[in-house]
Amino acid sequence: MARSLSVVVLGFAFAACADDATTGGGGSTAGSGGLGGEAVTGGAGGIGGGGSGTAGGGAEAGGSATTGGAGGVGGSGGGVSLLPPPCPPGALELAVDLACDGVGPAPTAALLNEVNGAIRGEVLSGLSELSQSTCMPVRTCVPDSGPTLIFSDEPEYVDSDGVLYADEVETGRYRVYVYHVNDGSQRRRFTAVALNQTAVPVTFTVEKLALAAPSTNFLNVGRNVARDFLDAPGKPMVTVPPMTRVVVDGELDDLVADSGELVHSIFQINVIGALKLSIVSVPEAANAATLTASLSLLPNSGTHTRGTFPLADRILMTRFPGGLKRLRLGGDEPIDPHLSGTSYVDGMPVTLAGNFGLLYEVRVAEPGEELFLAVNPRAGVWAGAASGSAGLDGNGGYYLLPSQETSVALNSEAVSLGRYTSGIGVASKLLTAGGSNLPIHLVVGPLQ
């Protein structure tokens, strides 16, 4: 069943149709995005670029269709009309959905018991009713201060020396996403090198750095890197002399992968001047800054993604009408399209399926009742990390999703993002782990 969707994209209004339910478990964006193996069918999908399928997602029931946006939603009726708040100062409106302002279905006692007994990051299970959640009114905003994402996951499996991805950057803030597996028999490093090709010194500061020890457990590496990035410390400023190459960060440069192990890092760098940033594959004992000058670009396998994507932060502004509601993320919806960019090394436009490396912030304006937030997987295995405002269950902070297990996979599972009081706005930041399958639903519901 299709629903009418009122959408504004960068200030231009148009009418669109979007399926409210997906059949066959939902198309996975993780495979085409390069961080989750094959596309998911029926909820199964490989972790880390083509491993064995992970069962459990199943077909997505999808819930009931919305009609017009008021009344008739999820069978509960009620013409609640709640426009999402405007974008905050310094943010541009990307899209707005005004057709989802009806009240969703009431949660069962089983769901309420699970939610009210959970702490943040804990898995909620046996809840098939999550598939009946209905869409929320939302305004998607893009902060003009958001970083440009430099994404390096192609080729993902690497057995030789070479340049994996590179781009020439100017003054600004960049989020660099490194995701590569040693596919050879010799130990290998995947690191970042900066080249100053100008006649004057150039400076950069690593504002955030997250990484994990190389491992064959790709999804666990991904969730730990995502968690650490949200709360990552900065580094001292580095000055690059004219016509000189330097390693961007010594901690990343020190990571050595055995055969079959993943090297994954997300770091954010603030550049003043012009630099060429290169992600390179080098032997264990090589001097990466010296060797990079002689390295050739490794060919594009066509399996995963490398490219540069501007404005890699999004703020989702919404209000809670009541009942079980949800925002669908990572599925190339009109309210959350895949990032579009360019591959500097290939000279081609590219799309980042799944929006890996994009940082979401969800803001629920002052709700009229106590509520909970949770992440519900819709296409197989998923993990990530979040930070949240203080609520009924504690003081907020940064946490793994899930906190005690590596992932969630079933459509009837969710991970708690917290319980919140009425009358106070809720804010939560969310970052999907590499190796996950998408889309997901961010479910919002009442506590009673």
C-alpha positions, 0 to 999 in steps of 0.5 A: 500500500502506498501513502501520499507523502508531502516532501520538500527537498532543499526548499522545493516541494513535490509529491511522492509515493513511498511504500509503508511496508517492505516485503521479503525483509526489506532491501538491504543497503548494507551490501551495496553500501559496502559494509555488510556483504551481500544484499539481504533477502528475507532478513538474511545477510552477510557480515563484513563483505560476504560471509555466511548469511545471518538468519532471522530478519524474516519478511517485514510485516510493515504495519498498517498503511497511513491514510492522508496523515490524520485518522485511520492510522494503525487502526487507532484513528484520532486526527492528531495534527502535529507539525514537526518543529522547524530546522534549528539555526544554521541547518538547511531543510532537506525534506519534510513529511507531514502525512504521518501525524496520526496516532499509532497503535497502542502497545501491548502489555508485553511490550510495556513490560519489556520497555519499562524493565530495560536499561539503555542498550538492552535488547527487547525481544519477542515483540512482533507488534513492532512491525505495526508501528506507523510513520511519524511526522518529521523534518530532516535538516542538514547542518551547514557545519556538517563535515564532508565524509571521505569514505574508503571501503573499495576495494574492501578486501586487499592483498597488495600495496596501493592507494585505496582512496584519495581526495584533495581537500581545502580548509574545512572539516572532514570525517574519514571512514576507513574500512579494509580487510587484509586478504593476503597472507602477509601482515598489512596496514591500512593508514592515512597520509597527508600531502602538502603540495603548496609552497606554504605550511598547512595545518590540520587537527584530528578532532576525533579519532576512533579505532579498534584492534584489527579482528575477524569479528567485523560487526563487533569492531564496527560497534566499538568504533561507532561508540568510541567516535561519539565520545572520541578525544582530539589530538594536537594540531599538526603542521605539514611543511611545503611539499611534504607527506606525513602520516595523519595519525600514529595510532591508526598507522600502528594498526597491523592486520593479520590475514582475514582481519579488518582495520576500521577507523573513523576520524574527524579532521579540521584542515586549514589550507590545502592537502591531499589525503590518501588512504593506503595499503602498505606492508607491516614494516613500511614507512607509509609516508615515504612509500605513498609517493610510489603507490598506484591506485588499486582498481575498483572492484565494483563491489563496495564504495569509495567517494567523497560526500558533503554534509554528513550530519542530519537532524531529524525534527519530530513530534510524538502524536502517540501510539507506536510510531517510527522513523525509517533510516538507511533505506533511501527514503525521501526523508532520509535519502542516501548520501550522494557524492563523487569519487575523486579517483574514479571521476564518477558520481557515487551514492553511499547506500546505507549512509554509513558514517553519517551521524543522525541526531533525532530530536523529539519536541516536548512530548505530551506523555512519557515515552521510549525510543528503540532501534528495530532492525528490519533487514537482518543483523544490525549494531551501532552506538548512541548518545542520549539526553537524561531521562527516566532511566538515567543521566544519558551518555554514550553506549553500545547498541546492543550493550551486552550482545554483538547485534540484533537481527530479528524484526521482533527485536529492538534495542532500548534508547531510553525512557523519557519524561513528558514536557521535556525535549528528547535528543539522541545521536545515532551511528550505525556500525560497519557490518550492519544491514539496513534499513532500521526503524527508530521506534517511539512509543508511550510508556503506558 
